Amino acid sequence: MSRKGKAKTGKQAGAKPGTDSVAEQDAVRSRAEASDHQLVLVSKALSDPTRVSILRRIAAGQARCGDVRECLGVSAATLSHHMKELERAGLITSEREGRFVHASLEKKAWKQHIAELKSLLS
């Protein structure tokens, strides 16, 4: 608050040039933090060689989780853990059809991740 008891708003409160209010700054900051959090989740998901192998198999069309599990030679619990990490990062979706679970790549999330990495280079 200023000396006369009025709250500072907008550019008076030290707002960045080009923004109208502190609320807008907070919204921009919040989006940046969410973007950073997503980048960390994706990077963590891609840091495991088993998850990269899973992604390669899904991308190649081997979308049934049972088939992926057999090719990799991992337990159902291990595959489930890795699939959850990939889903949490937004890289894949899975859908249950009867006894089978089918996975697919989330292409929009991949494109966003690539754009985020490119923005780090500029």
Secondary structure as UniProt FT lines:
FT   TURN            3..4
FT   HELIX           10..13
FT   TURN            17..18
FT   HELIX           22..46
FT   HELIX           49..59
FT   TURN            60..61
FT   HELIX           65..72
FT   HELIX           76..88
FT   TURN            89..90
FT   STRAND          92..97
FT   TURN            98..99
FT   STRAND          100..105
FT   HELIX           107..121
//
